Amino acid sequence: MRTVGKTTGFLKYRRRENAEAPEAERIKDYGEFRRGLDEDDRRCQAGRCMDCGVPMCQSAMKLCGMVTGCPLHNLIPEWNDEIYKGHFGHALARLLKTSNFPEFTGRVCPALCEKACINGMDGDPVTVRDNELFLIEKAFSDGLMKPRTPALRSGKKVAVVGSGPAGLAVADQLNRRGHCVTVYEREDRIGGLLMYGIPNMKLDKSVIVRRQKLMEAEGVVFRTGCDVGGGADFAELRKEHDAVVLCCGAKKPRSLNVEGLDRCGEACFAVDYLKASTVALLKGGDAPPGLNARGRNVVIVGGGDTGNDCVATCIRQGCKSVVQLEMTPKPPERRTADNPWPQWPKVLKTDYGQREAAAVFGSDPRVFETTVKELIAADGKLKAVRTVMVRFGEHGPEQIPGTEKEIACDLLITAAGFVGCEEYIAEASGVALTKRGTAETAPGGYATSVGGVFCAGDMRRGQSLVVWAVAEGRRCAAEVDEFLMGYTTLT
């Protein structure tokens, strides 16, 4: 029987995650703050991967409505074994077989794989995400990530609308199959939410530029500043290509049901706030006053990853205070009997932004089971918000009378998720939308009702993770390839 890693590695070596720069140091700039281990220590971490027989880490099983294990079905035990043995080229080959952009997922994925690692049943799981990031960054630094240009071209032309992780995955797969792929992006830079939705301290934008240059060297063409369905005519685009793939995301933000919100200049959506911060960083200036937290009392509505990113960004901009409101109850700090392994753990997660807020202001910024009830203005400007506690009843969240509190606020950021794609691209392409605001495709597939037009990523799935977007892009590419060629070699 082949052993994986070091047979007793999970007993000999304790889990060591990538270190982080101290909060007081890292909030001074927007640089990535996680520090990798050296090669010897990383090999030991890979050696903790055991010969478990049934590697749940790569299963992507849905248990109790939530997925556990990698949606890409990464061959995790195989490349962990090769990392431990120092066979980095072989490890890279196994990683790239299923994953197009490990440098993205290795930074921003919540590591569904680790939640299903069998070591996590009674102890600490393998540092799968950190191992993945180490491997791809070593591959780039050692010159192993060279352009892989197709030997033959099919003569088929494909347009990909949107350059987020789904669009990039579609383009990468179809280009390697030999099709001529052009990616159209309405922003001035590619990446979608990778570029303008995830802060630089989590994903340095040079990482996206590096991948873009590699894909261009392999033959993919990027056209930025091209708003298909807006300024650019979709019908003309469809006529010029054998297939079109829509990967336009689900960027329509969910608004708060608070009177006067649309008239308040001191209220914004998280997607606009984070984009303004990144644009300012890339151009070497400051975010505009309406999207800048400097010297302001900030209230963020939303307790997810995006809300946490807003907390961290506010602190770097020099906010006066920050409060993060979360409607759901505070989760337990560890697994409970009704949430056993390998289910996705419904436990309290204190992310980097919350830890930074605690270091700066003395406490976790989150307030659970609470939302905004009313905006309080003076002299035409937002001065405070009135909050109220909520409980989840039979018909959803219900406000609890008598629990109102007033919180100083002169910048309100809504990070309450998204409700689907922007309608104009659906109208321009003729693609129908579901009740959820996502593109309607064939059951279990990616083809829309419009001939030769496909859809993948958040635009089809709804708001989700980067790793799911990449998985969607890969599967959609296989379907497009079969449409073009009558068969597919893409898996």
C-alpha positions in Angstrom: 0.0 0.0 0.0 1.4 3.4 -1.0 1.7 5.8 2.0 1.0 9.5 1.7 3.5 11.9 3.1 5.2 10.6 6.2 3.3 7.7 7.7 3.3 9.1 11.2 3.6 12.7 10.2 0.2 13.7 11.6 1.4 12.4 15.0 4.9 13.8 14.9 4.3 17.3 13.5 1.9 19.8 14.9 -0.1 22.1 12.6 1.6 25.3 11.8 -0.2 27.9 9.7 1.4 30.7 7.8 2.4 33.5 10.3 0.8 37.0 10.2 2.5 40.3 10.6 1.4 41.9 13.9 -1.8 44.0 13.7 -0.1 47.2 14.7 2.4 46.8 11.9 0.3 45.6 9.0 -2.5 48.2 9.3 0.0 50.9 8.2 -0.3 49.7 4.6 -2.2 47.5 2.2 0.5 44.9 1.6 -0.1 41.2 2.1 0.5 40.4 5.7 0.7 36.6 5.7 4.2 35.1 5.9 5.0 31.7 4.5 7.1 28.9 6.2 10.5 27.9 4.9 10.8 24.9 2.7 11.7 22.4 5.4 8.8 23.4 7.6 6.4 23.3 4.7 7.5 19.8 3.8 6.8 18.8 7.4 3.3 20.3 7.1 2.7 18.3 3.9 4.0 15.2 5.7 1.0 15.5 8.1 -1.3 14.3 5.3 -2.0 10.7 6.1 -3.0 7.6 4.1 -6.7 7.9 5.1 -8.0 5.7 2.4 -11.0 7.8 1.5 -9.7 11.4 1.1 -12.8 13.5 2.1 -10.7 16.6 1.4 -11.3 16.3 -2.3 -14.9 15.1 -2.2 -17.1 18.3 -2.4 -19.9 16.5 -0.7 -23.1 18.3 0.3 -24.0 17.5 3.9 -26.9 19.2 5.7 -27.2 21.7 2.9 -23.5 22.8 3.0 -20.5 21.6 0.9 -17.4 20.1 2.5 -14.3 19.2 0.6 -12.8 20.8 -2.5 -15.2 21.8 -5.3 -12.3 21.4 -7.8 -11.6 17.9 -6.5 -8.0 18.8 -6.1 -5.7 15.7 -5.8 -4.6 16.9 -2.4 -3.0 13.7 -0.9 -1.0 13.2 -4.1 0.6 16.6 -4.2 1.1 16.7 -0.4 3.0 13.5 -0.8 5.2 15.0 -3.5 5.8 18.2 -1.5 6.9 16.1 1.5 9.4 14.2 -0.7 10.7 17.4 -2.2 9.4 16.5 -5.7 8.0 20.0 -6.4 7.7 19.6 -10.2 5.6 16.5 -9.8 3.6 18.1 -7.1 2.9 21.1 -9.4 1.8 18.8 -12.2 -0.8 17.2 -9.9 -2.0 20.5 -8.6 -2.4 22.1 -12.1 -4.3 19.1 -13.3 -7.5 20.2 -11.5 -6.7 23.8 -10.5 -6.2 26.8 -12.9 -5.3 29.5 -10.4 -3.9 28.1 -7.1 -2.4 31.5 -6.4 -5.9 32.9 -6.0 -7.5 30.1 -4.1 -4.4 29.7 -1.9 -5.0 33.3 -0.7 -8.7 33.8 -0.5 -10.4 30.3 -0.3 -12.0 29.5 3.1 -10.4 26.0 2.6 -13.4 23.7 2.4 -10.8 20.9 1.9 -9.4 21.4 5.4 -12.8 21.2 7.0 -13.1 17.7 5.6 -9.6 16.6 6.5 -9.8 13.4 8.6 -7.1 14.8 10.9 -9.7 17.4 11.9 -11.9 14.7 13.4 -9.9 14.6 16.6 -7.2 17.1 16.1 -5.9 19.8 13.6 -6.4 19.3 9.9 -3.5 19.5 7.4 -2.6 23.1 6.2 -3.9 22.3 2.7 -4.4 25.9 1.6 -1.0 27.1 2.8 0.7 24.1 1.1 -1.1 25.0 -2.1 0.0 28.6 -2.0 3.6 27.6 -1.2 3.7 25.2 -4.1 2.4 27.7 -6.8 4.5 30.5 -5.5 7.6 28.3 -5.6 6.7 27.3 -9.1 6.6 30.9 -10.2 9.8 31.9 -8.4 11.6 28.8 -9.8 10.5 29.5 -13.4 8.3 26.4 -13.6 5.2 28.4 -14.7 6.1 28.8 -18.4 3.6 29.6 -21.2 1.9 26.4 -22.5 0.9 27.4 -26.0 -1.4 25.0 -27.9 0.4 23.1 -30.7 -2.7 23.3 -32.9 -5.6 25.8 -33.2 -9.1 24.7 -33.9 -10.1 27.8 -35.8 -13.0 28.3 -33.5 -13.5 31.7 -31.9 -14.9 32.2 -28.4 -15.9 35.4 -26.6 -15.8 35.4 -22.8 -17.7 38.3 -21.2 -16.3 39.0 -17.8 -12.8 38.4 -16.4 -13.5 37.2 -12.9 -12.3 33.8 -11.8 -15.1 32.0 -13.8 -14.3 33.9 -17.0 -10.6 33.4 -16.6 -11.1 29.6 -16.0 -13.3 29.3 -19.1 -10.7 31.2 -21.2 -7.8 29.2 -19.8 -9.4 25.9 -20.5 -10.7 26.7 -24.0 -7.4 28.3 -25.0 -5.5 25.2 -24.0 -7.9 23.2 -26.1 -6.8 25.2 -29.1 -9.7 27.7 -29.5 -9.1 31.4 -30.0 -10.4 33.1 -26.9 -11.0 36.8 -26.4 -12.0 38.1 -22.9 -14.1 41.3 -22.7 -14.0 43.2 -19.4 -15.8 46.5 -18.8 -13.4 47.7 -16.1 -9.9 49.1 -16.9 -8.2 45.9 -15.4 -9.1 42.3 -15.5 -10.0 40.2 -12.5 -13.6 41.1 -11.6 -14.0 41.0 -7.8 -10.5 39.5 -7.6 -9.3 43.0 -8.6 -11.9 45.4 -7.3 -13.7 43.4 -4.6 -11.0 41.7 -2.6 -8.6 44.1 -0.8 -4.9 44.1 -1.7 -3.8 42.8 1.7 -5.6 39.5 1.0 -4.7 39.4 -2.7 -2.0 41.7 -4.0 -3.0 42.9 -7.5 0.4 42.1 -8.9 -0.6 38.4 -8.6 -3.5 39.0 -11.1 -1.2 40.9 -13.5 1.3 38.1 -13.4 -1.4 35.6 -14.3 -2.7 37.9 -17.1 0.8 38.1 -18.7 1.1 34.3 -18.6 -2.3 33.8 -20.2 -1.5 36.4 -22.9 1.7 34.6 -23.7 -0.4 31.5 -24.1 -2.7 33.2 -26.6 -5.6 34.6 -24.7 -6.6 38.1 -25.7 -7.9 40.6 -23.1 -9.9 43.7 -24.1 -10.6 45.9 -21.1 -12.9 49.0 -21.0 -15.4 47.1 -23.2 -18.9 47.0 -21.7 -20.7 44.3 -23.6 -24.4 45.1 -23.5 -23.6 48.6 -22.5 -21.4 50.4 -25.0 -20.5 47.3 -27.0 -23.2 45.6 -29.1 -23.9 42.0 -28.0 -25.4 41.0 -31.4 -22.3 42.0 -33.2 -20.2 40.1 -30.7 -22.2 36.9 -31.1 -22.0 37.2 -34.9 -18.2 37.4 -34.8 -17.7 34.3 -32.5 -18.7 30.7 -32.6 -19.7 30.8 -29.0 -20.1 33.3 -26.2 -19.8 32.7 -22.5 -21.3 35.1 -20.0 -19.3 35.3 -16.7 -20.6 38.7 -15.6 -20.9 37.9 -11.9 -23.8 38.7 -9.5 -22.9 42.2 -8.6 -26.3 43.6 -7.9 -26.0 44.4 -4.2 -28.8 43.7 -1.6 -30.1 46.9 -0.1 -31.3 47.6 3.4 -35.0 48.1 4.0 -34.4 51.4 5.8 -36.3 54.6 4.9 -34.2 57.4 3.4 -31.2 55.1 2.6 -31.2 56.1 -1.1 -31.1 59.8 -0.2 -28.2 59.5 2.2 -24.9 60.5 0.8 -23.0 59.0 3.7 -24.3 55.4 2.8 -22.7 53.1 0.3 -22.5 49.5 -0.8 -19.5 47.5 0.1 -18.7 46.7 -3.5 -18.4 50.4 -4.3 -16.4 51.1 -1.1 -13.9 48.4 -1.7 -13.5 49.2 -5.4 -12.8 52.9 -4.5 -10.2 51.9 -2.0 -8.3 49.6 -4.5 -8.6 52.2 -7.3 -7.1 54.8 -5.0 -4.3 52.4 -4.0 -3.4 51.6 -7.6 -3.4 55.2 -8.7 -1.5 56.4 -5.6 -4.3 58.7 -4.3 -7.1 58.8 -1.8 -10.6 57.3 -2.1 -13.3 60.0 -2.7 -14.8 61.6 0.5 -18.1 59.7 0.2 -16.2 56.4 0.1 -13.4 57.2 2.6 -13.5 56.2 6.3 -10.8 58.6 7.5 -11.8 60.2 10.8 -15.3 58.8 10.6 -17.6 56.6 12.7 -18.3 53.6 10.5 -21.1 51.1 10.8 -20.9 48.1 8.5 -24.1 46.0 8.0 -23.1 42.4 7.2 -20.9 39.9 9.1 -19.5 37.9 6.2 -16.1 38.0 4.5 -17.0 41.2 2.6 -18.0 42.9 5.8 -14.7 41.8 7.4 -12.8 43.2 4.4 -14.6 46.5 4.9 -13.5 46.5 8.6 -9.9 46.0 7.7 -10.0 48.7 5.0 -11.7 51.2 7.3 -8.9 50.7 9.8 -6.2 51.3 7.2 -8.0 54.5 6.1 -7.9 55.7 9.7 -11.5 55.5 10.8 -12.5 56.9 14.2 -14.6 53.8 15.1 -16.0 50.8 13.4 -19.0 48.6 14.3 -20.1 45.5 12.3 -23.7 44.4 12.6 -24.7 40.8 12.0 -28.3 39.6 11.9 -27.6 36.0 12.7 -26.9 34.7 16.3 -23.3 34.3 17.4 -22.1 30.8 16.5 -20.5 28.5 19.0 -16.7 28.6 19.4 -16.3 24.9 18.6 -18.2 22.1 16.9 -21.3 20.8 18.7 -22.9 17.3 18.7 -25.3 18.3 15.9 -22.5 19.6 13.7 -20.0 16.6 13.5 -17.1 16.1 11.2 -16.9 16.2 8.2 -19.8 18.7 7.9 -18.8 22.3 7.3 -18.2 23.6 10.9 -20.7 26.1 12.0 -18.4 27.8 14.5 -17.3 31.4 15.3 -14.7 32.7 12.8 -12.7 35.7 13.9 -11.1 37.0 10.7 -8.1 39.3 10.2 -10.2 42.5 10.1 -11.9 41.7 13.3 -8.6 40.9 15.0 -7.2 44.2 13.8 -10.3 46.1 15.1 -9.8 44.4 18.5 -6.1 45.5 18.5 -6.9 49.1 17.6 -10.2 49.7 19.5 -10.0 47.0 22.2 -12.8 44.7 21.2 -14.3 42.7 18.4 -16.4 45.0 16.3 -19.2 42.6 15.7 -22.7 42.9 17.3 -24.8 39.8 16.6 -28.6 39.5 16.1 -28.8 43.2 15.3 -29.6 45.3 12.3 -30.3 49.0 11.3 -33.8 50.3 12.0 -33.5 54.0 11.2 -31.0 56.6 10.0 -30.6 59.7 12.1 -29.5 62.8 10.3 -28.7 66.4 11.4 -28.2 69.4 9.1 -28.8 67.0 6.1 -26.0 64.6 7.1 -25.9 61.2 8.6 -25.0 61.4 12.3 -26.1 58.0 13.8 -28.1 54.9 13.2 -30.7 53.4 15.4 -30.2 49.6 15.7 -32.6 47.0 16.8 -32.1 43.3 17.9 -33.7 40.6 15.7 -34.7 37.0 16.1 -35.4 34.5 13.4 -39.0 33.3 13.5 -41.1 31.2 11.1 -41.2 34.0 8.5 -37.6 35.1 8.8 -36.0 37.9 10.9 -38.3 39.8 13.2 -37.4 43.0 15.1 -37.6 42.9 18.9 -39.4 46.0 20.3 -37.7 47.8 23.1 -34.1 46.8 22.1 -33.3 49.9 20.1 -29.9 51.6 20.5 -28.3 54.6 18.9 -24.8 54.3 17.5 -22.7 57.2 16.2 -22.3 56.9 12.4 -21.3 59.2 9.6 -20.5 56.4 7.1 -22.8 53.4 6.6 -21.5 50.5 4.5 -23.9 47.8 3.4 -22.2 44.4 3.0 -25.4 42.3 2.9 -24.6 40.2 -0.1 -25.9 40.3 -3.7 -29.2 39.5 -5.3 -28.2 38.5 -8.8 -26.6 39.8 -12.0 -27.2 43.2 -13.5 -30.1 43.1 -15.8 -28.7 45.0 -18.8 -26.4 42.1 -19.9 -29.3 39.7 -19.8 -31.5 42.1 -21.8 -28.8 42.6 -24.4 -28.1 38.9 -24.8 -31.7 37.7 -24.6 -30.8 35.4 -21.7 -33.7 34.8 -19.3 -33.3 35.3 -15.6 -34.5 33.1 -12.8 -36.4 34.4 -9.8 -33.1 34.6 -7.9 -31.8 37.0 -10.5 -29.3 34.5 -12.0 -29.1 33.4 -15.6 -31.3 30.6 -16.6 -29.5 27.6 -18.1 -30.3 24.0 -19.0 -30.8 21.8 -16.0 -27.4 20.7 -14.7 -25.7 22.5 -17.6 -24.3 25.9 -18.7 -26.1 26.5 -22.1 -28.7 29.2 -22.1 -31.8 29.3 -24.3 -29.9 31.5 -26.7 -28.1 29.4 -29.3 -24.3 29.3 -28.8 -24.5 31.4 -25.6 -23.4 29.9 -22.3 -23.1 31.1 -18.7 -20.9 30.3 -15.7 -19.9 31.5 -12.3 -21.9 33.8 -10.0 -24.1 34.9 -12.9 -25.4 31.3 -13.1 -24.8 30.1 -9.6 -25.4 33.2 -7.5 -23.0 34.8 -5.1 -20.4 32.2 -4.1 -16.7 31.5 -3.5 -13.8 32.0 -5.9 -13.2 28.2 -5.9 -16.7 27.6 -7.0 -16.3 30.1 -9.8 -13.2 28.4 -11.1 -15.0 25.0 -10.9 -18.0 26.4 -12.8 -15.6 27.9 -15.4 -13.9 24.5 -16.0 -17.1 22.6 -16.3 -18.7 25.2 -18.6 -15.6 25.2 -20.8 -16.0 21.4 -21.3 -19.6 22.0 -22.4 -18.6 24.8 -24.8 -15.8 22.6 -26.3 -18.3 19.8 -26.9 -20.7 22.3 -28.6 -17.9 23.5 -30.9 -16.2 20.2 -31.7 -18.8 17.5 -31.1 -16.8 16.0 -28.3 -14.5 17.2 -25.6 -11.1 16.2 -24.1 -11.6 18.6 -21.2 -12.3 17.0 -17.8 
